[in-house]
Amino acid sequence: MFASEPTTADDQQEGRSPPTSILFGRFMLPDMSEHPCQVTHIDADGAVFATSSVPPADTRLVAYIDEVGRVEATAGERVDGGFKVSFVLNASRRERLELRLKWLEERADGATDQRRHARYEPKDSKSHITMPDGRVYACEVIDISLSGAAVKIEVMPALGTYLLLGKMRGRVVRYLDSGFAIEFTSQLDRQSLASEIDR
């Protein structure tokens, strides 16, 4: 979910960051409606959201961007195919975002993915997530490794939330286009991997 685009003359003239990457995400408006988008020209100040749903300027929104996470923002001017946003970040969040974007650029240039172990698709992808308050949600395991898993699910807990995937404890480490990634608190061994996920 991370692709490259060429820099255009318009980018240089307008002083925007070149669209070195495309990320996928969605944003929620004050009326609680959610809209999918593609995110380009992203830096710690803001981004361009490519979408058919363009809110009025100065609208506050919450975006969930794949590989970046939850970001509060303010809608800016309309551009061709979408609109600009300005991120609303405190100093520590801004620093984390800058580091994250740098890591994504390095990975796009050929750096090793942060998942250390090989992933595979489970034979039965159906499982469930148990939240800290005891609520249980059905989910689909997209892929799994000894150190973590990616799940497809409608709920979107905060980054860092500890939860259970089947019987395995882990925490939410990043958002995906249709769910989130979990890092297990204890690395699995190969023999116990299958038994830790409900079949």
Secondary structure, DSSP 8 states (H G I E B T S, - for coil): --B-----HHHHHHT------BEEEEEE-TTS-EEEEEEES--SSEEEEE-S----TT-EEEEEETTTEEEEEEEEEEETTEEEEEE---HHHHHHHHHHHHHHHHHHTT---S--S--B--SS-EEEEE-TTS-EEEEEEEEE-SSEEEEE-S----TT-EEEETTEEEEEEEEETTEEEEEESS---HHHHHHHS--
